[in-house]
Amino acid sequence: MKQLFVVVVLAIVSINVTASESHSKYDPALCKVFQNKIKTYEKKMRDDSYARTTLESYKKRAKIYCTK
């Protein structure tokens, strides 16, 4: 059951990320927010797959909001 939930969540997130990546949403304020989140999270993150996935999510969103 837990695996099914994870698969469904990942599918939904990948659909949303794919739709978001196709449109550049340059926003300097959000770019700064996600760059700070990445720096802070890298210093304090745990060593497991969920932490690495969260960090990758922050990096993808930073790419979206930092690209003109």
NORQUIKA-V330664 format. One record per helix or strand of 2 or more residues. SS is the DSSP state (A for helix, B for strand). FROM is the first residue (numbers start at 1). LEN is the number of residues. If there is no record, write none. Layout:
BEGIN
SS:FROM:LEN, SS:FROM:LEN
END
This chain:
BEGIN
A:2:20, A:28:17, A:49:18
END
